[in-house]
Amino acid sequence: MRKPATTSPVTGTPFIEAVSNKDRRSLSASLRGGRHPVSGIAAAFATAPIDSPTAAEVAVCAPATLRLAEDLFKRWNEALSSGDAQRVSRCYAEDAVLLPTVSNVPRLSRSEIQDYFEHFLQKKPLGTVNQRNVKLGCNKITDAGVYTFRIIDAGKTEYVPARYTFVYENRDGEWLIAHHHSSLMP
């Protein structure tokens, strides 16, 4: 005669047995030190959500359109043609990232971005978008494509095709460049 079970019907897995006093966790979580609780007391293992508003926050999305992406590029391009590096840098967020066209040094702040443009603007650059692909999101616009720069170097005019990505974010009601990558065409 068989003896009745005194534990849960699942045996050999103490982390999910019904009579266990431990948190209930998935098998994979138990193998990784219990960092991913399924149920039970989870406060010790909780992590903050990434890019997700809490219940107390409300996300208000500013209108984002293709026309706005075009206007934001135009604002940046007009700042370039002004020759004023400070004006160009004000198009960028304080914590923006610039991976510039003619430098191997990433620029990680507005002051570093301004420094880059103080040198680049000596070539009197002017950009023309040849092809663009725009993705719209909540308070974010990604504009990626191909542009051509007209530059004047040592009195000689050159046209330089390059790939670009601009990520614009609406921060406190102002659209700023959060990320800008530009690289010469191979």
N, C-alpha and C positions, 0 to 999 in steps of 0.2 A: 504494500500500500504506500502510496505517495504521500509525503508530508506536505501540508499546506505552506505556501510561501508567506514569509513574514516581512518581506521587503517588497519593493515595487516589482512589477513584472519585468522591468528592464534591469538586468544585472550586469555587473562588471563596469558600470559607468557611474561612479559615485557622484559626479557633478550634475546628473539629471535624475537620479533616483528620487522617488517621491518622498522618502523618509529622510532625505538629506537635509541638513540645516544650512547648507551652502546655497549661494545664488544659483539660479538655473542659467547655464551657459551652453552655447553651442559647442560641439566637439572641437571645431577649429579654434574657437576662442580659448578653450581649455588648453589646447596645445600651444597657444601663444601667450600663456600666462593669465588667461581670464580677462583680457582687456575689452571684450565685446560681449556684454551681457545680453541674454535673450529676455530675461525677466528677473524679478527679484530686486534686491538693493543694488542700484546701478550708480549711485552718486559718485562712488570712488573711481568709476571708470568712465564717467561722462566726459565728453569733449565738446567744446563750443562748435556750433555749426559754422560752416564756411560759406560766406556770401549768402546767408539766409537770414531774413529778419526774424526777430523773436516775436512772440505773441503781442508784446507791448509796442512793437514798431509797426509803422505803416509805410509801405513803399509807394511813393508818388512818382510816376514816370513822366518826365518832360517829353513833349512831342519830338519825335525823331523822324526825319524824312530824308529822302535823297537830296532834295533841294538844300536842306540844312548841311548835309555833308559837303555839298559843292560850295556853299557859302563859307564854311569853316576852312576849307582849303584855300579859297579866295582870300580870306582874312590873313592866313598864314603867308600866302604868296605876296600879298601887298606889303606885309611886314618885311619880307625879304627885300622887296624892291625899294623899301625906304632906306636900306643900308644901316638901320639902327638895330644892333644886336639885342639891346634891352627890350625893344618893342617885339622882336621875334620871340624872345624868351618868355614874354608875358602871355604868349599863346599856349604855353605849356603849364601843367600843374606843378606845384612845388616838388612833388615826388615823382615826376615824370621820368621815363627812361627814353633816351635817344640813342639809337644805334646808327651813327651817321654814315653818310655816303663816302666821304673822303677821309675817314679816320678809323683806326682800329680800336680806339678807346671808347668804351660805352660811357655815356654822360648820364649820371644818376641823380642830378638835382638841377633846379632852374639855373643856379649860378654856373654849373659846369656846362649846361646847354648854352648859356649866354657866351661863355668863353669860346666854345666851338664856333658859334656864329660870328664872333668878332673876327675870326680868321677867314671863315668861309665867305662872308659878305664882301670881302675885298675883291672877289671874282664877279661881283654884280650878278648873282644868280637870279634866274626867273624860270619858274616851272610851268609846264603845260601838261595836263593830264591827257594821256593817249587812250587809256583804257582803265575803267574802274569797276569794282565789284563792292557794293555797299551792303552791309548787314546791320539791321536795326535791332536794338534791344531796349530794355528799361534803363534810361539814363546813360546809354552807351551806343556809340556808332563805330563800326569798324569799316574803314574805307581802304581797300587794298587794290593795287593795280600797277600800271606802268606810267611813268611820267618822263618827260625829257626836260633837262635843264639847259638853258642857254647860259653860258658863262663867258666871261671875258678875262682871258689870262694873258698877260704881257701884250695887251693891245690886240690880241687875236680872239675872235669869237668862235666858240666851239659849242656843239650840241651833244649833250651826254645823256643817253637813255639809261634809266634806272628803274628798279622795282621799288615799290613803297608799300608800307602799311601805316596807317594812322588809326589809333584807337582814341576816340574822343569820349570823355565822360562829363556828364552834367554834375557839377559840384556847387552846391549852394546857389543854383540858378545860373551858373556860368559854364558854358561849354569850353573845356580845355583839353589839350592833347595830353593823354596819360602815357601813351606809348607811341613811338615813331621809329620805324625801321626803314632805312633806305640803303639800297646796295646797287652797285653798277651792274648792268646786264653782262652776263658771261659772254 
